[in-house]
Amino acid sequence: MSVIITTFGVLHRDEPSASRPIRVDLTTALRNPADDPALIELTGLDARVRDHVMTTPGADMIRDQALTDIEEKLGDGDVDVLVYCRGGRHRSVAMGEELLDALAARGVAVRVVHRDVEKPVVR
Protein backbone atom coordinates (compact mmCIF):
# COMPACT_ATOMS: atom_id res chain seq x y z
CA MET A 1 0.00 0.00 0.00
CA SER A 2 1.20 3.48 -0.74
CA VAL A 3 0.46 7.14 -0.16
CA ILE A 4 0.43 9.88 -2.77
CA ILE A 5 0.53 13.41 -1.38
CA THR A 6 -0.48 16.20 -3.76
CA THR A 7 0.08 19.81 -2.72
CA PHE A 8 -1.64 22.65 -4.53
CA GLY A 9 -3.07 26.13 -4.32
CA VAL A 10 -6.82 26.62 -4.49
CA LEU A 11 -6.42 29.95 -6.29
CA HIS A 12 -4.83 28.31 -9.35
CA ARG A 13 -7.49 25.84 -10.50
CA ASP A 14 -9.65 22.93 -9.51
CA GLU A 15 -8.74 20.35 -6.93
CA PRO A 16 -6.72 17.41 -8.29
CA SER A 17 -8.71 14.25 -8.81
CA ALA A 18 -8.28 11.66 -6.10
CA SER A 19 -10.12 8.63 -4.86
CA ARG A 20 -11.50 9.15 -1.35
CA PRO A 21 -8.79 11.67 -0.42
CA ILE A 22 -7.74 12.91 2.95
CA ARG A 23 -7.81 16.72 2.77
CA VAL A 24 -5.49 18.99 4.74
CA ASP A 25 -6.81 22.54 4.41
CA LEU A 26 -4.19 25.19 5.16
CA THR A 27 -5.94 28.09 3.41
CA THR A 28 -6.35 29.94 6.70
CA ALA A 29 -4.15 27.85 9.00
CA LEU A 30 -0.53 28.47 9.89
CA ARG A 31 1.72 31.46 9.26
CA ASN A 32 1.81 32.38 5.59
CA PRO A 33 5.35 33.00 4.30
CA ALA A 34 3.83 35.07 1.49
CA ASP A 35 3.29 37.77 4.14
CA ASP A 36 7.05 38.03 4.75
CA PRO A 37 9.02 39.90 2.05
CA ALA A 38 12.14 37.83 2.87
CA LEU A 39 10.29 34.55 2.20
CA ILE A 40 7.67 35.35 -0.43
CA GLU A 41 9.73 34.27 -3.46
CA LEU A 42 10.94 31.07 -1.79
CA THR A 43 8.93 27.85 -1.54
CA GLY A 44 8.12 25.27 1.09
CA LEU A 45 11.08 23.27 -0.19
CA ASP A 46 13.36 25.91 1.36
CA ALA A 47 14.35 25.16 4.97
CA ARG A 48 13.59 28.72 6.10
CA VAL A 49 10.05 28.55 4.74
CA ARG A 50 9.46 25.08 6.11
CA ASP A 51 10.66 26.21 9.54
CA HIS A 52 8.48 29.35 9.36
CA VAL A 53 5.41 27.25 8.61
CA MET A 54 6.06 24.33 10.92
CA THR A 55 6.88 26.46 13.97
CA THR A 56 3.44 28.05 13.80
CA PRO A 57 1.48 27.09 16.92
CA GLY A 58 -0.77 24.20 15.97
CA ALA A 59 1.29 23.00 12.97
CA ASP A 60 2.36 19.85 14.78
CA MET A 61 -1.28 19.06 15.65
CA ILE A 62 -2.32 19.42 11.99
CA ARG A 63 0.57 17.18 10.90
CA ASP A 64 -0.13 14.57 13.57
CA GLN A 65 -3.87 14.46 12.77
CA ALA A 66 -3.10 13.99 9.08
CA LEU A 67 -0.68 11.16 9.91
CA THR A 68 -3.31 9.47 12.08
CA ASP A 69 -5.90 9.78 9.31
CA ILE A 70 -3.45 8.40 6.73
CA GLU A 71 -2.45 5.43 8.87
CA GLU A 72 -6.10 4.57 9.55
CA LYS A 73 -6.90 4.59 5.83
CA LEU A 74 -3.81 2.60 4.81
CA GLY A 75 -5.52 -0.57 5.98
CA ASP A 76 -8.04 -0.08 3.16
CA GLY A 77 -5.44 0.32 0.39
CA ASP A 78 -3.67 3.20 -1.29
CA VAL A 79 -4.25 6.66 0.14
CA ASP A 80 -4.47 10.01 -1.66
CA VAL A 81 -3.70 13.07 0.46
CA LEU A 82 -4.54 16.56 -0.79
CA VAL A 83 -2.69 19.32 1.06
CA TYR A 84 -3.69 22.79 -0.02
CA CYS A 85 -3.27 26.45 0.76
CA ARG A 86 -4.06 29.54 -1.26
CA GLY A 87 -1.11 29.68 -3.66
CA GLY A 88 0.42 26.21 -3.41
CA ARG A 89 4.01 27.39 -2.93
CA HIS A 90 4.58 27.73 0.81
CA ARG A 91 2.34 26.19 3.49
CA SER A 92 1.05 23.21 1.52
CA VAL A 93 4.52 22.33 0.23
CA ALA A 94 6.10 22.59 3.69
CA MET A 95 3.39 20.38 5.21
CA GLY A 96 3.59 17.94 2.30
CA GLU A 97 7.31 17.54 2.90
CA GLU A 98 6.71 17.04 6.64
CA LEU A 99 4.21 14.28 5.90
CA LEU A 100 6.53 12.70 3.34
CA ASP A 101 9.42 12.58 5.81
CA ALA A 102 7.29 11.22 8.66
CA LEU A 103 5.69 8.50 6.55
CA ALA A 104 8.98 7.46 4.92
CA ALA A 105 10.56 7.20 8.40
CA ARG A 106 7.74 4.78 9.31
CA GLY A 107 8.48 2.62 6.27
CA VAL A 108 5.41 3.70 4.28
CA ALA A 109 5.78 3.84 0.49
CA VAL A 110 5.06 7.51 -0.20
CA ARG A 111 5.60 10.11 -2.88
CA VAL A 112 4.72 13.77 -3.17
CA VAL A 113 3.67 15.91 -6.12
CA HIS A 114 3.89 19.68 -5.66
CA ARG A 115 1.51 20.77 -8.42
CA ASP A 116 1.81 24.54 -8.09
CA VAL A 117 5.21 25.08 -6.45
CA GLU A 118 6.68 26.62 -9.64
CA LYS A 119 3.73 28.90 -10.33
CA PRO A 120 4.01 32.64 -9.67
CA VAL A 121 3.24 33.91 -6.21
CA VAL A 122 -0.43 34.77 -5.83
CA ARG A 123 -0.67 38.38 -4.70
C-alpha positions in Angstrom: 0.0 0.0 0.0 1.2 3.5 -0.7 0.5 7.1 -0.2 0.4 9.9 -2.8 0.5 13.4 -1.4 -0.5 16.2 -3.8 0.1 19.8 -2.7 -1.6 22.7 -4.5 -3.1 26.1 -4.3 -6.8 26.6 -4.5 -6.4 29.9 -6.3 -4.8 28.3 -9.3 -7.5 25.8 -10.5 -9.6 22.9 -9.5 -8.7 20.4 -6.9 -6.7 17.4 -8.3 -8.7 14.2 -8.8 -8.3 11.7 -6.1 -10.1 8.6 -4.9 -11.5 9.2 -1.3 -8.8 11.7 -0.4 -7.7 12.9 2.9 -7.8 16.7 2.8 -5.5 19.0 4.7 -6.8 22.5 4.4 -4.2 25.2 5.2 -5.9 28.1 3.4 -6.4 29.9 6.7 -4.2 27.8 9.0 -0.5 28.5 9.9 1.7 31.5 9.3 1.8 32.4 5.6 5.4 33.0 4.3 3.8 35.1 1.5 3.3 37.8 4.1 7.0 38.0 4.8 9.0 39.9 2.0 12.1 37.8 2.9 10.3 34.6 2.2 7.7 35.3 -0.4 9.7 34.3 -3.5 10.9 31.1 -1.8 8.9 27.8 -1.5 8.1 25.3 1.1 11.1 23.3 -0.2 13.4 25.9 1.4 14.4 25.2 5.0 13.6 28.7 6.1 10.1 28.6 4.7 9.5 25.1 6.1 10.7 26.2 9.5 8.5 29.3 9.4 5.4 27.3 8.6 6.1 24.3 10.9 6.9 26.5 14.0 3.4 28.1 13.8 1.5 27.1 16.9 -0.8 24.2 16.0 1.3 23.0 13.0 2.4 19.9 14.8 -1.3 19.1 15.7 -2.3 19.4 12.0 0.6 17.2 10.9 -0.1 14.6 13.6 -3.9 14.5 12.8 -3.1 14.0 9.1 -0.7 11.2 9.9 -3.3 9.5 12.1 -5.9 9.8 9.3 -3.5 8.4 6.7 -2.4 5.4 8.9 -6.1 4.6 9.6 -6.9 4.6 5.8 -3.8 2.6 4.8 -5.5 -0.6 6.0 -8.0 -0.1 3.2 -5.4 0.3 0.4 -3.7 3.2 -1.3 -4.3 6.7 0.1 -4.5 10.0 -1.7 -3.7 13.1 0.5 -4.5 16.6 -0.8 -2.7 19.3 1.1 -3.7 22.8 0.0 -3.3 26.4 0.8 -4.1 29.5 -1.3 -1.1 29.7 -3.7 0.4 26.2 -3.4 4.0 27.4 -2.9 4.6 27.7 0.8 2.3 26.2 3.5 1.0 23.2 1.5 4.5 22.3 0.2 6.1 22.6 3.7 3.4 20.4 5.2 3.6 17.9 2.3 7.3 17.5 2.9 6.7 17.0 6.6 4.2 14.3 5.9 6.5 12.7 3.3 9.4 12.6 5.8 7.3 11.2 8.7 5.7 8.5 6.6 9.0 7.5 4.9 10.6 7.2 8.4 7.7 4.8 9.3 8.5 2.6 6.3 5.4 3.7 4.3 5.8 3.8 0.5 5.1 7.5 -0.2 5.6 10.1 -2.9 4.7 13.8 -3.2 3.7 15.9 -6.1 3.9 19.7 -5.7 1.5 20.8 -8.4 1.8 24.5 -8.1 5.2 25.1 -6.4 6.7 26.6 -9.6 3.7 28.9 -10.3 4.0 32.6 -9.7 3.2 33.9 -6.2 -0.4 34.8 -5.8 -0.7 38.4 -4.7 
